[in-house]
Amino acid sequence: MLQRGKLVTRWDPNYVFLFDKFIRALKECKAPLVKLRRVATFIQYGSSSLATKTPVGLPIVRMNNLKDDDWNFNDIKYILLPKKEQQTWTLNKGDILFNRTNSKELVGKCAVWSRNDKWVFASYLIRVVLDGNKMLPEFATAFLSTKLGRMQIDAVSRQIAGMTNINSEEIRAFILPCPKIGIQKQVKDLITEAVEKRKKTEQQAAALLASIDDFLLSGLGVVLPRQDDETIQSRMFKTNWQKVTSGRIDALYNQAPIYGGIENTHYPFVPLGIHTQYMQPGFAAGRSDQDETAAGWIQIRPTNIGENRDLVFEKTIRILPNSIKNSEREKIKDGEVLFNNTNSQELVGKSAYFNLERPFFCSNHITRICSKPTLHPVFLTHIFNLYQRRRVFYKYCINWNNQSGINNDLLRRLHIPLPPIEKQKQIAAEIEQIRQQARFMFAEALNQFEATKKEIEKLILS
């Protein structure tokens, strides 16, 4: 039971109990406590103007570029803004960016901007500028990324229509320890060193994963031709009237060879459909079908196929069991390949192998593929990801309304190299060893970083 007198601003139980727990934990802190508004000089939402992949205008930071106390610039978009608006949203070194809308686990993640070149930031982010004489931005983000700091964010954030949000007024009200600048500099040095160590280990793991395509191509006996320079002539193609009236005339599809030299394998190059038992897309689920509690069944979506092509569940959509008409038919089976059939042109075709035990389902943007005994599913997964990274699917897909897709008919006609099944198993097993080594390195980097955050929390409180 809760006393009415303790309910000062909000009635929701998540806020009341978590915030009370946070305040009790802060009693150990020897440093003065301040609200963020006391040390902030400026707080601002980002631009809501449309961004595109076309490299025209200024690069714009979006929520997927923001990591835990760091940045990821693998996916960059650009925005055209009038000069006055450029000045409004241009980032400066030392600005803190908060992610204001995301999943419960990721909302409130923050990092300090450290680049010198000109960028702007998007509307799902909030910029906070601190008075550096009172609090260092690196100290503030370091505290907010600790277990104690996340407890406050989890308490304050609100869940609305399947997403979790936090606004600028709630950020202004954050409570932070404010020790002497000397202690803050110690924390800054600790977190900076930890981020660099994590980044170095992650780069080594990424290099391992990047070697997979070369290993796979070598195993298939493929030597890729030199890529032609991007010219007007290289984007032109010739065809005849019969092909125009009976097939596709989009330029990318007709630029030969669509497989980029992979068709020159030592092994048979065969249509995929001959070696699959079925290809079944998942189902669409609207807001009314979703379950915002932890009781529903997870529906795998393209965002659950991670950058390293493992299944990831940082952000999940759960489905009400009674909203699925034929749950046994729709349930993902062990050994199926999950193929992302609709996405941006760069990402369509990314795939993951499914071998989880709990009931999972997938959205209509995922196609479940069951292979015949002549085709090993893990080997097929690696072929799909090779095709996605080598831009085979980029040329093979159909484009509409800023999206790209590959339907079942196109999938069946897609050609793949087909070594003997024992060779497929050997290639798949050796690639999995590389992937397992990379997973270990990513986990080691994360564990070391989490250990540093515990050390930082202990230092701040004491």
C-alpha positions in Angstrom: 0.0 0.0 0.0 1.1 3.6 -0.6 0.3 6.6 1.4 -1.4 9.4 -0.4 1.0 12.0 1.0 3.9 10.3 -0.9 2.2 10.8 -4.3 3.6 14.2 -5.2 3.6 14.4 -9.0 2.6 11.1 -10.6 0.3 8.2 -9.7 1.8 5.4 -11.9 3.3 2.6 -9.8 6.4 2.3 -12.0 7.4 5.9 -11.2 6.4 5.7 -7.5 8.3 2.5 -6.6 11.3 2.9 -8.8 11.9 6.5 -8.0 11.5 5.8 -4.3 14.2 3.1 -4.7 16.4 5.5 -6.5 16.1 8.2 -3.8 16.9 5.6 -1.1 20.0 4.5 -3.0 21.2 8.1 -3.3 21.3 8.4 0.4 24.7 6.7 0.3 26.1 9.6 -1.9 28.4 12.0 -0.1 28.4 14.6 -2.9 25.8 17.3 -3.2 22.7 16.4 -5.3 21.4 18.8 -8.0 18.7 18.8 -10.5 19.9 18.9 -14.1 18.2 22.2 -14.7 20.6 23.8 -12.1 23.7 22.9 -14.2 22.1 23.1 -17.7 22.3 26.2 -19.8 20.2 25.0 -22.8 17.8 22.1 -23.6 16.4 21.6 -27.1 14.5 19.1 -29.4 16.0 18.2 -32.8 14.8 18.9 -36.3 11.7 17.0 -37.6 12.6 17.7 -41.3 12.8 14.7 -43.6 16.2 13.1 -44.0 17.3 10.9 -46.9 20.2 8.6 -47.8 21.2 10.9 -50.6 24.5 12.6 -49.5 23.2 16.2 -50.1 23.1 18.8 -47.3 24.3 18.1 -43.7 24.6 14.7 -42.0 22.0 14.3 -39.3 22.4 12.3 -36.0 19.4 10.0 -35.4 18.6 7.7 -32.5 20.1 4.6 -34.1 23.5 6.5 -34.2 23.5 6.9 -30.5 25.1 4.1 -28.4 25.8 3.7 -24.7 28.2 6.6 -24.2 29.4 6.3 -27.8 28.3 6.7 -31.5 27.7 4.4 -34.4 27.9 6.0 -37.9 27.4 2.9 -40.0 24.0 4.3 -41.2 24.1 8.0 -42.0 21.3 10.2 -43.5 21.4 13.7 -44.7 19.1 16.7 -44.5 18.7 20.0 -46.5 18.0 23.0 -44.2 17.9 26.7 -44.7 21.0 28.5 -43.3 19.1 29.8 -40.2 17.8 26.3 -39.3 21.3 24.9 -39.8 22.5 27.3 -37.1 19.6 26.2 -34.8 20.4 22.5 -34.9 24.1 22.4 -35.5 25.9 20.3 -32.8 28.8 21.6 -30.8 31.5 19.7 -29.1 30.4 18.9 -25.5 26.7 18.8 -26.2 24.8 15.9 -24.6 22.2 14.1 -26.8 19.4 12.1 -25.1 17.2 9.5 -27.0 13.7 10.6 -26.0 11.7 7.8 -27.7 12.6 4.1 -27.9 12.1 0.8 -26.2 12.0 0.7 -22.4 15.6 -0.6 -22.3 17.0 2.1 -24.7 15.1 5.3 -24.0 17.2 7.8 -22.2 20.5 6.5 -23.6 22.9 9.5 -23.9 26.4 10.4 -25.1 28.6 13.5 -25.4 29.1 14.9 -28.9 32.9 15.0 -29.7 33.2 15.6 -33.4 34.4 18.9 -34.9 32.7 18.7 -38.3 29.2 20.1 -38.9 26.2 17.9 -38.0 22.6 18.5 -37.0 20.3 16.3 -34.9 16.9 14.7 -35.4 13.7 15.2 -33.4 13.8 11.9 -31.5 16.9 13.4 -29.7 17.1 16.1 -27.1 20.2 18.3 -26.8 21.4 19.3 -23.3 24.2 21.9 -22.9 25.8 22.0 -19.4 27.7 24.8 -17.6 31.2 23.1 -17.7 32.2 25.0 -14.6 29.5 23.2 -12.6 29.3 19.8 -14.2 31.3 18.0 -17.0 29.1 16.5 -19.7 31.1 13.3 -19.6 30.5 13.0 -15.9 26.7 13.4 -16.4 26.4 10.8 -19.1 28.7 8.4 -17.2 26.4 8.6 -14.1 23.2 8.3 -16.1 24.6 5.1 -17.8 25.3 3.4 -14.5 22.7 1.0 -12.9 21.7 3.8 -10.5 21.3 6.3 -13.3 19.3 3.9 -15.4 17.0 3.3 -12.4 16.0 7.0 -12.5 15.5 7.0 -16.3 13.3 3.8 -16.0 11.3 5.4 -13.2 10.6 8.7 -15.1 10.0 7.4 -18.6 6.4 6.7 -19.7 5.1 3.9 -22.0 2.6 5.2 -24.6 1.3 3.0 -27.5 4.0 0.5 -27.4 6.9 3.0 -27.2 8.6 4.5 -24.2 9.1 8.3 -24.0 10.8 10.9 -21.9 10.4 14.7 -22.4 12.6 17.7 -21.8 10.9 18.7 -18.5 11.5 15.2 -17.1 15.2 15.4 -18.2 15.5 18.9 -16.5 14.3 17.2 -13.3 16.9 14.5 -13.3 18.8 14.3 -10.0 22.6 13.9 -10.3 25.4 13.9 -7.8 27.6 17.0 -8.2 31.1 16.2 -6.7 34.1 18.5 -7.0 35.4 19.0 -10.6 38.5 16.9 -9.7 36.3 13.8 -9.0 34.3 14.5 -12.1 37.6 14.5 -14.2 38.5 11.1 -12.7 35.1 9.8 -13.8 35.6 11.3 -17.3 39.0 9.7 -17.6 37.6 6.3 -16.5 34.7 6.4 -18.9 36.8 7.7 -21.8 39.4 4.9 -21.4 36.6 2.3 -21.1 34.9 3.5 -24.3 38.2 3.3 -26.2 38.9 -0.2 -24.9 35.4 -1.4 -25.8 35.7 0.2 -29.2 39.1 -1.4 -29.9 37.8 -4.9 -29.0 34.6 -4.4 -31.0 36.6 -3.3 -34.0 38.7 -6.5 -33.8 35.5 -8.6 -33.6 34.0 -6.7 -36.5 37.1 -7.4 -38.6 36.6 -11.1 -37.9 33.0 -10.9 -39.1 34.1 -9.0 -42.2 36.4 -11.8 -43.1 33.5 -14.2 -43.5 32.5 -13.2 -47.0 36.1 -13.7 -48.3 36.2 -17.1 -46.6 32.8 -18.1 -48.1 33.8 -17.0 -51.6 37.1 -18.8 -51.3 35.2 -22.0 -50.3 33.0 -21.6 -53.3 36.0 -21.2 -55.6 34.9 -17.6 -56.6 37.4 -14.9 -57.6 35.5 -11.7 -58.0 36.2 -9.4 -61.0 37.4 -5.9 -60.5 34.5 -3.5 -60.0 34.1 -0.9 -62.7 34.2 2.8 -61.8 30.8 4.4 -61.3 30.2 6.3 -64.5 27.2 7.2 -66.7 28.2 4.5 -69.1 28.3 1.8 -66.4 24.7 2.6 -65.5 23.4 2.2 -69.0 22.3 -1.1 -70.4 21.1 -2.5 -73.7 18.3 -5.0 -74.3 15.9 -6.2 -77.0 12.2 -5.7 -77.5 11.3 -9.3 -76.4 13.0 -8.9 -73.1 11.4 -5.5 -72.5 7.9 -6.9 -73.1 8.4 -10.1 -71.1 10.6 -9.1 -68.1 12.0 -6.3 -66.0 13.5 -3.2 -67.5 14.9 -1.5 -64.3 18.5 -0.5 -64.9 20.1 -2.0 -61.8 18.5 -5.4 -62.5 19.8 -5.4 -66.1 23.3 -4.3 -65.3 25.3 -7.5 -65.9 26.2 -9.6 -64.0 23.6 -9.2 -61.3 25.5 -11.7 -59.1 28.7 -9.8 -59.4 30.8 -12.7 -60.4 29.5 -15.2 -57.8 28.0 -17.1 -60.6 31.5 -18.2 -61.6 31.6 -20.7 -58.7 33.2 -24.2 -59.1 29.8 -25.6 -58.1 26.3 -25.8 -59.8 24.5 -22.4 -59.8 20.9 -23.4 -59.3 17.5 -21.8 -58.6 16.7 -21.6 -54.9 13.1 -22.9 -55.3 14.3 -26.3 -56.4 15.9 -26.9 -53.0 13.3 -25.5 -50.6 10.2 -27.2 -49.1 8.3 -23.9 -48.5 8.7 -20.2 -48.3 6.1 -18.6 -46.0 5.9 -14.9 -45.1 4.7 -14.0 -41.6 1.6 -11.9 -40.7 0.9 -8.2 -40.1 0.0 -7.2 -36.6 -1.6 -3.8 -35.9 -1.7 -1.9 -32.6 -4.9 -3.7 -31.6 -3.1 -7.1 -31.9 -0.1 -6.1 -29.8 0.4 -6.9 -26.1 2.3 -4.3 -24.1 2.9 -6.7 -21.2 5.6 -9.4 -21.1 3.0 -12.1 -21.4 2.5 -12.0 -25.2 4.4 -13.9 -27.8 7.3 -12.1 -29.5 6.9 -11.3 -33.2 10.3 -11.1 -34.9 10.7 -8.1 -37.2 13.5 -6.8 -39.3 15.0 -4.9 -36.4 15.4 -8.2 -34.5 17.9 -9.3 -37.2 21.0 -7.6 -35.8 23.9 -6.0 -37.5 26.0 -9.2 -37.0 23.0 -11.3 -38.3 22.2 -12.8 -34.9 18.7 -12.5 -33.5 18.6 -9.7 -31.0 15.7 -8.7 -28.7 16.6 -5.3 -27.3 13.4 -4.0 -28.8 10.5 -6.4 -29.2 6.8 -6.4 -30.3 4.6 -8.9 -28.5 1.4 -10.3 -29.9 -1.8 -11.2 -28.1 -2.1 -15.0 -28.4 -5.8 -14.8 -29.4 -5.0 -12.5 -32.3 -3.2 -15.4 -34.2 -5.6 -17.4 -36.2 -3.5 -20.5 -36.8 -0.7 -20.4 -34.2 0.8 -23.8 -35.1 1.1 -22.9 -38.7 2.4 -19.4 -38.0 4.9 -20.5 -35.3 8.6 -20.3 -36.5 10.1 -23.8 -36.6 13.6 -24.8 -35.5 16.0 -24.9 -38.5 14.1 -22.3 -40.6 15.9 -19.4 -42.3 14.4 -16.0 -41.6 14.7 -13.8 -44.7 14.0 -10.0 -44.5 11.8 -9.6 -47.6 11.1 -5.8 -47.2 13.4 -3.1 -46.0 15.5 -0.3 -47.4 17.3 -1.2 -50.6 20.6 -1.6 -48.7 19.2 -4.0 -46.0 16.7 -6.1 -47.9 17.7 -9.7 -47.8 19.5 -9.7 -44.4 18.9 -13.1 -42.8 19.2 -15.1 -39.6 19.1 -18.8 -38.7 16.4 -19.8 -36.2 17.1 -22.3 -33.5 15.3 -21.0 -30.4 13.0 -23.0 -28.2 10.2 -20.7 -27.1 7.2 -19.9 -29.3 8.2 -17.1 -31.8 6.3 -15.6 -34.7 7.3 -13.2 -37.5 5.9 -10.2 -39.3 5.0 -10.1 -42.9 8.4 -8.4 -43.6 10.1 -11.7 -42.8 9.9 -14.9 -45.0 10.3 -18.3 -43.3 12.3 -20.7 -45.5 12.5 -24.4 -44.9 15.2 -26.1 -47.1 15.3 -29.6 -48.5 18.0 -32.1 -47.4 20.1 -31.0 -50.4 20.5 -27.5 -48.9 21.9 -26.8 -45.4 20.0 -24.0 -43.7 23.0 -22.4 -42.0 24.9 -22.4 -45.3 21.9 -20.8 -47.0 21.8 -18.1 -44.3 25.4 -17.2 -45.1 24.7 -17.1 -48.8 21.8 -14.7 -48.2 24.0 -12.4 -46.1 26.8 -12.6 -48.6 24.3 -11.5 -51.3 23.0 -8.7 -49.1 26.5 -7.3 -48.4 27.7 -7.8 -52.0 24.6 -5.8 -53.2 23.1 -8.7 -55.2 19.7 -8.1 -53.5 20.2 -4.4 -53.9 20.0 -5.0 -57.7 17.6 -7.9 -57.5 14.8 -6.4 -55.4 11.7 -4.5 -56.6 11.4 -0.8 -55.4 8.2 1.1 -54.4 7.3 4.0 -52.1 10.8 4.3 -50.6 10.9 0.6 -49.8 12.4 -2.4 -51.5 11.2 -6.0 -51.5 11.8 -9.6 -52.7 8.6 -11.7 -53.0 8.4 -15.5 -53.0 8.4 -15.7 -56.8 11.7 -13.7 -57.0 13.2 -15.8 -54.2 12.4 -19.1 -56.0 14.1 -17.8 -59.1 17.2 -16.6 -57.3 20.3 -18.6 -58.2 22.7 -19.8 -55.5 26.0 -21.9 -55.5 25.3 -25.4 -54.4 28.3 -27.5 -53.3 27.7 -31.1 -52.1 25.9 -31.2 -48.7 29.0 -32.2 -46.8 30.9 -29.3 -48.2 28.0 -27.0 -47.2 28.2 -28.3 -43.7 31.9 -27.8 -43.5 31.7 -24.2 -44.7 28.8 -23.5 -42.3 30.7 -25.0 -39.4 33.9 -23.0 -40.0 32.0 -19.8 -40.4 30.1 -20.5 -37.2 33.5 -20.8 -35.4 34.5 -17.4 -36.7 31.1 -15.9 -35.6 31.4 -17.6 -32.1 34.9 -16.1 -31.6 33.5 -12.6 -32.6 30.5 -13.1 -30.2 33.0 -13.9 -27.4 34.9 -10.7 -28.1 31.8 -8.5 -28.2 30.7 -10.1 -24.9 34.1 -9.5 -23.3 34.0 -5.8 -24.5 30.6 -5.4 -22.9 31.5 -7.1 -19.6 34.6 -4.9 -19.2 32.6 -1.8 -19.9 29.9 -2.8 -17.4 32.6 -3.4 -14.8 33.9 0.1 -15.3 30.4 1.5 -14.9 30.2 -0.3 -11.5 33.5 1.2 -10.5 32.3 4.7 -11.6 29.1 4.3 -9.6 31.1 3.3 -6.5 33.4 6.3 -7.0 30.6 8.8 -7.4 28.7 7.5 -4.3 31.7 7.4 -2.1 
